[in-house]
Structure formats: C-alpha cells, structure tokens
Amino acid sequence: MAPALFFFRSTLAYSIIHILIFQIRSCYSEFTVVLPDSSALVDEPETGLSDHARTDPDEQRAVYAVMGATGNGWATSIPDVCRGRWHGIECKPDKDGVFHVVSLAFGALSDDTAFPTCDPARSSLSPALLALPHLRSLFFYRCFPANPQPIPAFLGRLGASLRSLVLRENGHVGSVPFELGNLTSLLVLDLHGNNLTSPIPSSFQRLTHLQLFDLSYNKLTGPIPQLKFPTLSVLDLSHNSLQGRIPASLGRCGSLLKMDLSRNHLSGPIPDSISNLKSLNLLDLSHNSLSGPIPNALRGITSLRALILTGNAMHSTIVPNDAFKGLKEITTLVLSDMGLEGLIPESLGEMPRLRVLHLDGNKFNGSIPQSFRRLEKLSELRVDGNRLTGPIPFSKEVVWRMGEKLRVYNNSGLCFDASSGRYEGIASMSGIGYCNGGMESEVGGDGVSSRSTKHLSWSSGHDPEFKSNSSGFAHRCCSLRLLVLITGLLLSCL
C-alpha cells in the first residue's frame, strides 16, 4: 500500500500548488478529471498491521455489496478490506482502533490510478453505500455506459460527511435528483459527460460550500438557478441546452477561477455583476445567444487570462477603444463571429501577454492597428473575413513566425508594405498584395483609405473562401488537455 499512498500524497502536494492556476497560454481546458480525496483524509497513523485494528463489520459488509454490484466479487476474499485494501478504497482509524471507510473509487482512470473497473454490462450503484456513514469521497468513472441508468435519489442520503461526489462519463440518463441538494457539505460535485436531461435542481442553491461544480457535456435544460457559492473555484455548465439569462447572482461567487457556460442557449446581456469576480482566470461564454454590447464590467477583472465570447450574435456592436483596458494578464481573446463593427481597438495592442487573438468573421473596417507591433508574444492572429484595408503592420520575421496562424485573407484591401521585406513563399500571405511603394494613397470621400494593391495568385492548396471555425478553437489551439484537480488536500484542514 505504500506505493499507493506515495502516489496520492505526492500528487496531492504537487497539484494543490497548481490547483486551478490555469496554464492558459494558447489554449484553455475543456476536460477536467477529478481524483477522489483519499489519503489526505487519513489524518492519523494507520495501524493496518496491528492485530487489534479491524474494519467496522457493518461497513465491511457494505463494501462487499458495493464491490459486488460493480462486478468486483473478488473483494469478498479479503477478510479485512481496510487492512488489505486496494487502490480505490481508503480508510481512517477512530480512537478505538476501528477502521472506517472514507473513500471509494471505481474506473480505469489511468495506469497510475488502477481503481477497480466496473462490469460494463451489469454494474450498478448499490444502496449499500448508505451503510458507510463516514464516507467522504465517492468516485465512479465510465462505469455504466453499457447499462444506462438514472442517478439514484438515495445518494442524497449519504449524509453530512460526504465532501466529493464524482459520477463522470458514466452514461447516466434521466433527471438530476433533487435530493442531491441535501448533501450540504459537498466541496466537489462532478456529473460531467452523462446524458442527463432535466433542469438543474433549485435545491443545489443549498450547496454553498462547493469548490468545484461541473455539470458539463449533458443535455440539461431550463435556466441556471440563482447560485451563490462564495468558495466556488470552478463552474462548468458548458455543452448543455440551458436557457434564459446568465444570473446576476454568479457575481457573488467571488472565488471563481474558471467559469465556462459555453455552448448553451443563454440569452440577454452579460451581467455587470461579473466585475465582482476579481480572481477569474477563464471566462468562456461562447456559442450562446447573448446580446448587447461587451460590458465595461469586463475591464474590472484584471486577473483574466482567457476570454472567449465567439459565436454570440452581438450585431451592430462597435467595440469601444477602451473595452479591454486593464486586462494586462490576458493571453487569449476570442471574439470571432459576433457581428462586431467599426475599428479594431488600438488598446488591444496594450496587452503585453497576449498570445492568441481571434477577431475573424466580424465587420471590422479600417486598418489593423499599428499598436499590434507591440504584441511581442503574439503567436496567433485571425482577422480574416472582415472589411479591413491598409498595410499589415508586421515585419517579415513576425509573419514568418506566425506562419499559418496568421489569417488575414477575405478582407477588402489589406496589403503588405514592401519596405518590411518580401514575403514570397509565406503561405499565410497568399492573396495579399504589396501596397504601392509601401505608401498609402489619399483618403477617399467615404473616409476610408483606398489603396492600390498588386495581388499575387493564391498558393496551391489554399482556399480563398476558407472560413475559420472558432467553435473548434480548443482543438486547434491544443490537442486534448487534461487538467487534474485534486480535491483531497482541500479537505485536509477539516
């Protein structure tokens, strides 16, 4: 058991330092795996070799039943489940030398976490779990996809000791039980990747101690309840069918580091209360039906590192020049396909850490701001599909460095200043001509600079009608990411 304890403790110690400090450089996480809070709960010296310490008999029978219901009948051959325990079960001794089961985990998460697997055709959640009064963590991963079943309502009776409930990618169907709102001591509730179809129960408003709340990748409907979780760090309700407005109460979740409400059917404006989220690192509201101007409140979230609003139809919206003033930490800004108009704000060039900027599929006119020359860390820029004119303000070296991640095509009059060097052979510049002598012509009567350009032919294999699909941003930005969130150390002070 020593290797298991070492794995859990070393992983916990490392991960808690980095917990939710999102490494959002050119991508953002869409996949969160939550490990159970296990060895951190064993807060006294273990006496597994003592002849006097034994697992509570009622709890041992319950563990046998739970293991049998998942196809792990081999557990009955272990005379004392805490003394001879396996990866996936953790116990805690009480003052009388009796072991209590505090954590159960199932599912082949990785080679390093060899929890008991589940029989894909016959596994189920056993009511015997209710006979484990000291249980703090319950974790099932990909256990029931071949035997779809609802989340049983009896889980809401697991009691005040439960801190972490993870039922991830299990193929659960039906509604989210209202009874789960009775688990008022929960720090982690993760129902990601199932086929749940109900509204989010209003009873979840009682889960005021939550630090991670993940209902993403389901088929949930209805509005988002008025959630007020003061200690919440991660809120992920993405990839559902939620409707209505973003509740202003989310502004009272003052510890939020990540909020992902993307790919729902949310409408109305972004609430000004969002300015209260002073610790927020990632805000993804993309692919909804949000309307209205980009709120000035966003400027108050100075910790923001990634802002993704793409796919919201904010038509006829002119972006003020100071809309993103103060966002000095931001590395990723995605505003594709929003119907934005007017000039690209010069202030975007005042984001020293900016690496990824998507402005494609809008109605921006005028020139690419000269301030973009100051974006020394910029590695990906999309301005294709706008109405831009004038010279591209980058040197040949910068254009070469960005390569195909610089997308400037499908604009009415962009050109390349020949004084910056020749760019033949740079695929991303195909279809862009040289400005006449590198000099702009006189401004026309419509107030827009007209430029005579000498266009080159498109290079082979490049489609001039190509339209970037910002809905696939996460997949092009990075390959599949794994953000490991360890909840055990969150409980160690309890």
C-alpha positions as CSV (number, residue, x, y, z in Angstrom):
1,M,0.0,0.0,0.0
2,A,3.0,2.3,0.5
3,P,3.3,3.0,-3.3
4,A,-0.4,4.0,-3.5
5,L,0.0,6.3,-0.5
6,F,3.1,7.8,-2.0
7,F,1.4,8.4,-5.4
8,F,-1.7,10.0,-3.8
9,R,0.3,12.2,-1.4
10,S,2.9,13.3,-3.9
11,T,0.3,14.1,-6.5
12,L,-1.8,15.9,-3.9
13,A,1.1,18.0,-2.7
14,Y,2.1,19.0,-6.2
15,S,-1.4,19.6,-7.6
16,I,-2.6,21.7,-4.8
17,I,0.1,24.2,-5.5
18,H,-1.1,24.5,-9.1
19,I,-4.8,24.0,-8.4
20,L,-6.7,26.0,-10.9
21,I,-3.8,28.2,-11.8
22,F,-4.7,27.7,-15.4
23,Q,-1.9,27.5,-17.8
24,I,-3.9,29.3,-20.4
25,R,-1.2,30.3,-22.9
26,S,-2.6,29.4,-26.3
27,C,-5.4,27.2,-25.1
28,Y,-7.9,26.5,-22.4
29,S,-9.0,23.3,-20.7
30,E,-12.3,21.7,-21.6
31,F,-11.7,18.4,-19.8
32,T,-11.4,18.2,-16.0
33,V,-10.7,15.0,-14.2
34,V,-11.3,15.0,-10.5
35,L,-9.5,12.4,-8.4
36,P,-11.1,11.4,-5.1
37,D,-9.9,12.9,-1.8
38,S,-8.3,9.8,-0.5
39,S,-5.1,9.6,1.5
40,A,-5.3,13.1,2.7
41,L,-8.3,12.0,4.8
42,V,-6.2,9.5,6.7
43,D,-5.1,12.1,9.3
44,E,-3.8,9.7,11.9
45,P,-1.1,7.0,11.8
46,E,-2.5,3.9,10.2
47,T,-2.5,0.7,12.2
48,G,-3.1,-1.8,9.4
49,L,-0.5,-4.2,10.8
50,S,-2.0,-4.2,14.2
51,D,-3.8,-7.3,15.4
52,H,-6.2,-5.1,17.2
53,A,-7.5,-2.9,14.4
54,R,-10.3,-4.2,12.3
55,T,-12.8,-2.7,9.8
56,D,-16.2,-2.0,11.2
57,P,-18.2,-5.2,10.4
58,D,-21.2,-3.3,9.0
59,E,-19.0,-1.2,6.8
60,Q,-17.1,-4.3,5.6
61,R,-20.4,-6.0,4.5
62,A,-21.4,-2.8,2.8
63,V,-18.1,-2.7,0.8
64,Y,-18.6,-6.3,-0.2
65,A,-22.1,-5.4,-1.6
66,V,-20.9,-2.2,-3.4
67,M,-18.0,-4.2,-4.9
68,G,-20.3,-7.0,-6.0
69,A,-22.7,-4.5,-7.7
70,T,-19.8,-3.3,-9.9
71,G,-18.6,-6.8,-10.8
72,N,-15.8,-7.0,-8.3
73,G,-16.9,-10.0,-6.3
74,W,-13.2,-10.8,-5.6
75,A,-13.4,-8.4,-2.7
76,T,-15.1,-11.0,-0.5
77,S,-11.9,-13.0,-0.5
78,I,-10.3,-10.2,1.5
79,P,-11.0,-10.8,5.2
80,D,-10.5,-7.2,6.2
81,V,-10.9,-4.6,3.5
82,C,-9.1,-1.8,5.3
83,R,-6.1,-3.9,6.3
84,G,-5.8,-5.5,2.9
85,R,-7.1,-2.6,0.9
86,W,-6.5,-1.8,-2.8
87,H,-6.3,1.4,-4.9
88,G,-9.7,2.9,-4.7
89,I,-10.5,2.3,-1.1
90,E,-9.2,4.4,1.8
91,C,-9.9,4.1,5.5
92,K,-9.5,6.1,8.6
93,P,-9.0,4.7,12.1
94,D,-11.0,6.0,15.0
95,K,-9.9,6.4,18.6
96,D,-10.9,2.8,19.4
97,G,-8.8,1.3,16.6
98,V,-11.7,0.6,14.4
99,F,-11.3,1.4,10.7
100,H,-14.0,3.3,8.8
101,V,-14.2,3.5,5.0
102,V,-13.9,7.1,3.9
103,S,-13.3,6.8,0.1
104,L,-14.4,4.5,-2.7
105,A,-13.3,5.0,-6.3
106,F,-14.0,3.0,-9.5
107,G,-12.9,3.2,-13.1
108,A,-9.8,2.9,-15.1
109,L,-8.7,6.5,-15.0
110,S,-5.0,5.8,-15.9
111,D,-2.3,3.3,-15.4
112,D,-1.2,5.1,-12.2
113,T,-4.7,5.1,-10.7
114,A,-5.7,1.4,-11.0
115,F,-9.1,1.7,-9.3
116,P,-11.4,-1.4,-9.6
117,T,-13.0,-1.4,-13.0
118,C,-16.8,-1.9,-13.5
119,D,-18.5,-4.7,-15.4
120,P,-19.8,-2.6,-18.4
121,A,-23.0,-4.7,-18.8
122,R,-24.1,-5.3,-15.2
123,S,-22.7,-2.6,-12.9
124,S,-25.0,-0.5,-10.7
125,L,-24.8,1.8,-7.7
126,S,-25.7,-0.3,-4.6
127,P,-27.9,1.2,-1.8
128,A,-25.3,-0.5,0.5
129,L,-23.4,2.8,0.2
130,L,-25.8,4.2,2.8
131,A,-24.2,1.8,5.3
132,L,-21.0,3.8,5.1
133,P,-21.6,6.7,7.5
134,H,-18.1,8.0,7.3
135,L,-17.8,8.1,3.5
136,R,-16.3,11.4,2.3
137,S,-15.5,10.7,-1.3
138,L,-17.3,8.6,-3.9
139,F,-15.9,8.4,-7.4
140,F,-17.3,6.5,-10.5
141,Y,-15.7,6.9,-13.9
142,R,-17.1,5.3,-17.1
143,C,-18.8,2.6,-15.1
144,F,-22.3,2.3,-16.6
145,P,-22.2,3.3,-20.3
146,A,-23.4,-0.2,-21.4
147,N,-26.1,-0.3,-18.7
148,P,-27.5,3.3,-18.7
149,Q,-29.4,4.1,-15.5
150,P,-30.5,7.2,-13.6
151,I,-28.5,8.7,-10.8
152,P,-30.2,7.1,-7.8
153,A,-32.0,9.5,-5.5
154,F,-30.7,7.6,-2.4
155,L,-27.3,9.3,-2.9
156,G,-28.9,12.3,-1.4
157,R,-29.0,10.4,1.9
158,L,-25.3,9.8,2.1
159,G,-25.1,12.3,4.9
160,A,-23.1,15.3,6.1
161,S,-19.7,13.6,5.9
162,L,-19.7,13.4,2.1
163,R,-17.3,16.0,0.6
164,S,-16.8,14.8,-3.0
165,L,-19.3,13.1,-5.4
166,V,-18.0,12.3,-8.9
167,L,-20.1,10.4,-11.4
168,R,-18.2,11.2,-14.5
169,E,-18.9,9.9,-18.0
170,N,-21.0,7.0,-16.6
171,G,-23.8,7.2,-19.2
172,H,-26.4,8.3,-16.6
173,V,-29.7,9.1,-18.1
174,G,-32.8,11.0,-16.9
175,S,-33.0,13.8,-14.4
176,V,-30.6,15.2,-11.8
177,P,-32.0,14.1,-8.5
178,F,-33.4,16.9,-6.4
179,E,-32.2,15.0,-3.3
180,L,-28.5,15.7,-4.1
181,G,-29.2,19.2,-2.8
182,N,-29.3,17.6,0.7
183,L,-25.5,17.0,0.5
184,T,-24.8,20.4,2.0
185,S,-21.2,19.6,2.9
186,L,-20.1,18.8,-0.6
187,L,-17.0,20.5,-1.9
188,V,-17.0,18.7,-5.3
189,L,-20.0,17.8,-7.4
190,D,-19.0,16.4,-10.8
191,L,-21.6,14.9,-13.1
192,H,-19.7,15.6,-16.4
193,G,-20.3,13.7,-19.6
194,N,-23.5,11.9,-19.0
195,N,-26.9,12.1,-20.7
196,L,-28.9,14.0,-18.1
197,T,-31.9,15.8,-19.4
198,S,-33.6,17.7,-16.6
199,P,-33.2,21.3,-15.4
200,I,-30.6,22.0,-12.7
201,P,-32.4,21.4,-9.4
202,S,-33.1,24.5,-7.4
203,S,-32.1,22.5,-4.3
204,F,-28.5,23.0,-5.5
205,Q,-28.7,26.5,-4.1
206,R,-28.1,24.9,-0.7
207,L,-24.7,23.5,-1.7
208,T,-23.0,26.7,-0.5
209,H,-19.6,25.0,0.3
210,L,-18.9,23.8,-3.3
211,Q,-15.5,24.5,-4.7
212,L,-15.9,22.6,-8.0
213,F,-19.3,22.3,-9.8
214,D,-19.2,20.5,-13.1
215,L,-22.4,19.5,-15.0
216,S,-20.8,19.9,-18.4
217,Y,-21.5,17.8,-21.5
218,N,-25.0,16.7,-20.6
219,K,-28.4,17.7,-22.1
220,L,-29.6,19.9,-19.3
221,T,-32.4,22.3,-20.0
222,G,-34.1,25.3,-18.3
223,P,-32.5,28.3,-16.6
224,I,-29.4,28.4,-14.4
225,P,-30.5,28.7,-10.8
226,Q,-29.5,31.7,-8.6
227,L,-26.3,30.2,-7.4
228,K,-24.3,32.0,-4.7
229,F,-21.3,29.9,-3.8
230,P,-18.7,32.0,-2.0
231,T,-15.9,29.4,-2.1
232,L,-16.5,28.1,-5.7
233,S,-13.4,27.9,-7.8
234,V,-14.6,26.0,-10.9
235,L,-18.1,26.4,-12.5
236,D,-18.5,24.4,-15.7
237,L,-22.0,24.1,-17.2
238,S,-20.9,24.0,-20.8
239,H,-22.3,21.9,-23.6
240,N,-25.9,21.7,-22.5
241,S,-29.2,23.2,-23.6
242,L,-29.6,25.7,-20.7
243,Q,-31.8,28.8,-21.5
244,G,-32.5,32.2,-20.1
245,R,-30.2,34.8,-18.8
246,I,-26.9,34.5,-17.0
247,P,-28.0,35.0,-13.4
248,A,-26.5,38.1,-11.7
249,S,-26.0,36.0,-8.6
250,L,-22.9,34.4,-10.2
251,G,-21.2,37.7,-9.4
252,R,-21.3,36.6,-5.7
253,C,-19.1,33.6,-6.4
254,G,-16.1,35.7,-5.5
255,S,-13.6,32.8,-5.5
256,L,-14.2,31.7,-9.1
257,L,-11.1,31.0,-11.2
258,K,-13.0,29.4,-14.1
259,M,-16.5,30.0,-15.5
260,D,-17.5,28.0,-18.6
261,L,-21.1,28.5,-19.8
262,S,-20.3,27.9,-23.5
263,R,-22.5,26.1,-26.0
264,N,-25.9,26.6,-24.4
265,H,-28.9,28.7,-25.4
266,L,-28.3,31.5,-23.0
267,S,-29.6,35.0,-24.0
268,G,-29.7,38.6,-22.9
269,P,-26.7,40.7,-21.8
270,I,-23.6,39.7,-19.8
271,P,-24.5,40.9,-16.3
272,D,-22.4,43.8,-14.9
273,S,-22.1,41.8,-11.6
274,I,-19.4,39.8,-13.3
275,S,-17.0,42.6,-12.4
276,N,-17.0,41.3,-8.8
277,L,-15.1,38.1,-9.9
278,K,-11.7,39.6,-9.1
279,S,-9.9,36.2,-9.3
280,L,-11.3,34.9,-12.5
281,N,-8.8,33.4,-14.9
282,L,-11.0,31.9,-17.6
283,L,-14.4,33.2,-18.8
284,D,-16.0,31.2,-21.7
285,L,-19.5,32.3,-22.8
286,S,-19.1,31.3,-26.4
287,H,-21.7,29.9,-28.7
288,N,-24.8,31.2,-26.9
289,S,-27.3,33.9,-28.0
290,L,-26.0,36.7,-25.8
291,S,-26.8,40.2,-26.9
292,G,-26.0,43.8,-26.1
293,P,-22.6,45.5,-26.0
294,I,-19.5,44.0,-24.5
295,P,-19.8,45.2,-20.9
296,N,-17.4,47.7,-19.4
297,A,-17.5,45.4,-16.3
298,L,-15.0,43.1,-18.0
299,R,-12.3,45.7,-17.6
300,G,-12.5,45.2,-13.8
301,I,-11.5,41.5,-14.0
302,T,-7.7,42.3,-14.1
303,S,-6.8,38.7,-13.4
304,L,-8.5,37.4,-16.6
305,R,-6.2,35.3,-18.8
306,A,-8.7,33.9,-21.3
307,L,-11.9,35.5,-22.6
308,I,-13.9,33.6,-25.2
309,L,-17.1,35.2,-26.5
310,T,-17.1,33.8,-30.0
311,G,-20.4,32.9,-31.7
312,N,-22.7,35.3,-29.8
313,A,-24.7,37.5,-32.2
314,M,-23.8,40.9,-30.8
315,H,-24.7,42.5,-34.1
316,S,-24.1,46.2,-35.0
317,T,-21.9,46.5,-31.9
318,I,-19.0,48.9,-32.0
319,V,-16.2,47.9,-29.6
320,P,-15.1,50.9,-27.6
321,N,-11.4,51.6,-27.8
322,D,-11.1,51.1,-24.0
323,A,-13.3,48.0,-23.8
324,F,-10.4,45.8,-22.6
325,K,-8.4,48.4,-20.8
326,G,-6.7,47.0,-17.7
327,L,-6.6,43.3,-18.9
328,K,-2.8,43.1,-18.6
329,E,-2.8,39.4,-17.8
330,I,-4.9,38.2,-20.7
331,T,-3.2,35.7,-23.1
332,T,-6.3,34.5,-25.1
333,L,-9.0,36.7,-26.5
334,V,-11.5,35.1,-28.9
335,L,-14.2,37.4,-30.4
336,S,-15.0,35.5,-33.7
337,D,-18.3,35.6,-35.5
338,M,-20.0,38.2,-33.3
339,G,-21.1,40.8,-35.8
340,L,-18.7,43.4,-34.3
341,E,-18.3,46.7,-36.3
342,G,-16.1,49.7,-36.5
343,L,-12.4,50.0,-36.0
344,I,-10.3,47.4,-34.2
345,P,-9.5,49.0,-30.8
346,E,-5.9,50.3,-30.6
347,S,-6.0,49.3,-26.9
348,L,-5.7,45.6,-27.9
349,G,-2.0,46.4,-28.5
350,E,-1.7,47.2,-24.8
351,M,-2.0,43.6,-23.7
352,P,1.6,42.6,-23.2
353,R,0.9,38.9,-22.6
354,L,-1.5,38.4,-25.4
355,R,-0.7,35.2,-27.5
356,V,-3.9,34.3,-29.2
357,L,-6.3,36.9,-30.7
358,H,-9.3,35.9,-32.9
359,L,-11.3,38.7,-34.5
360,D,-12.4,36.8,-37.6
361,G,-15.9,36.8,-39.1
362,N,-16.9,40.3,-38.0
363,K,-17.4,43.6,-39.8
364,F,-14.4,45.5,-38.7
365,N,-13.2,48.2,-41.1
366,G,-10.2,50.5,-41.2
367,S,-6.6,49.2,-40.7
368,I,-5.1,46.7,-38.4
369,P,-3.8,48.9,-35.5
370,Q,-0.2,49.8,-35.5
371,S,-0.2,49.1,-31.8
372,F,-0.2,45.4,-32.7
373,R,3.5,45.8,-33.4
374,R,3.9,45.9,-29.6
375,L,2.4,42.4,-29.1
376,E,5.7,40.7,-28.8
377,K,4.2,37.4,-27.6
378,L,1.5,37.2,-30.2
379,S,1.6,33.8,-31.9
380,E,-1.8,33.5,-33.4
381,L,-3.9,36.3,-35.1
382,R,-7.1,35.9,-37.1
383,V,-8.6,38.9,-38.7
384,D,-9.9,37.1,-41.8
385,G,-13.5,37.7,-43.0
386,N,-13.7,41.4,-42.1
387,R,-13.6,44.7,-44.2
388,L,-10.0,45.7,-43.3
389,T,-7.8,47.8,-45.5
390,G,-4.3,49.2,-45.4
391,P,-0.9,47.7,-44.6
392,I,-0.3,44.7,-42.4
393,P,1.7,46.2,-39.5
394,F,4.1,43.2,-39.1
395,S,7.7,42.7,-40.2
396,K,8.5,39.8,-42.5
397,E,10.1,38.0,-39.5
398,V,6.9,38.2,-37.5
399,V,4.8,37.0,-40.4
400,W,7.2,34.0,-40.9
401,R,7.0,33.2,-37.2
402,M,3.2,33.1,-37.1
403,G,3.0,31.1,-40.3
404,E,-0.4,29.7,-40.9
405,K,-1.6,31.0,-37.6
406,L,-1.7,34.5,-39.2
407,R,-5.0,34.6,-41.1
408,V,-5.7,37.9,-43.0
409,Y,-7.5,36.8,-46.1
410,N,-11.1,37.7,-47.1
411,N,-10.6,41.4,-46.4
412,S,-11.3,44.2,-48.9
413,G,-8.0,46.0,-49.1
414,L,-5.2,44.7,-46.9
415,C,-1.7,45.0,-48.3
416,F,1.9,44.3,-47.3
417,D,4.4,47.1,-47.1
418,A,7.3,46.2,-49.3
419,S,9.7,48.1,-47.1
420,S,9.2,45.4,-44.5
421,G,10.7,42.8,-46.9
422,R,9.5,40.4,-49.5
423,Y,7.2,37.7,-48.4
424,E,7.0,35.3,-51.4
425,G,6.7,31.7,-50.1
426,I,4.8,32.7,-46.9
427,A,1.6,30.7,-47.3
428,S,-0.4,32.8,-44.9
429,M,0.1,35.9,-47.1
430,S,-1.2,34.3,-50.3
431,G,-3.7,36.6,-51.9
432,I,-2.3,39.7,-50.2
433,G,-0.7,42.3,-52.5
434,Y,2.0,44.9,-51.9
435,C,1.0,48.4,-51.1
436,N,2.1,50.8,-53.8
437,G,5.6,51.6,-52.9
438,G,4.7,50.8,-49.3
439,M,2.8,54.2,-49.1
440,E,-0.9,54.7,-48.5
441,S,-2.9,56.6,-51.1
442,E,-5.1,59.6,-50.3
443,V,-8.2,59.1,-48.2
444,G,-11.3,58.9,-50.3
445,G,-14.5,60.7,-49.9
446,D,-16.0,57.9,-47.8
447,G,-13.3,58.5,-45.1
448,V,-11.7,55.1,-45.8
449,S,-8.2,54.9,-47.1
450,S,-8.1,53.5,-50.6
451,R,-5.0,51.6,-51.6
452,S,-3.9,50.2,-54.9
453,T,-2.6,46.7,-54.4
454,K,-0.8,44.3,-56.6
455,H,-2.3,40.9,-55.7
456,L,-0.5,37.6,-56.0
457,S,-2.1,34.4,-57.0
458,W,-3.3,32.0,-54.3
459,S,-0.8,29.3,-53.5
460,S,-1.7,25.8,-54.3
461,G,-3.8,24.1,-51.7
462,H,-5.1,27.3,-50.2
463,D,-8.7,28.0,-50.4
464,P,-9.5,31.8,-50.5
465,E,-13.0,31.1,-49.3
466,F,-11.8,29.3,-46.2
467,K,-13.7,30.5,-43.2
468,S,-12.2,29.8,-39.7
469,N,-14.4,27.8,-37.4
470,S,-13.9,29.2,-34.0
471,S,-16.1,26.6,-32.5
472,G,-13.1,24.2,-32.8
473,F,-10.8,26.7,-31.1
474,A,-9.9,24.4,-28.2
475,H,-9.0,21.5,-30.6
476,R,-6.8,23.6,-32.9
477,C,-5.3,25.5,-30.0
478,C,-4.1,22.4,-28.3
479,S,-4.5,18.7,-28.5
480,L,-6.8,17.1,-25.8
481,R,-5.9,18.7,-22.5
482,L,-6.1,17.2,-19.0
483,L,-6.5,19.5,-16.1
484,V,-6.0,17.4,-12.9
485,L,-7.9,18.8,-10.0
486,I,-7.1,17.0,-6.7
487,T,-9.8,17.6,-4.0
488,G,-8.2,15.7,-1.1
489,L,-6.0,18.5,0.1
490,L,-9.0,20.8,0.2
491,L,-10.3,18.6,3.0
492,S,-7.1,18.1,5.0
493,C,-7.9,21.0,7.3
494,L,-11.3,19.6,8.2
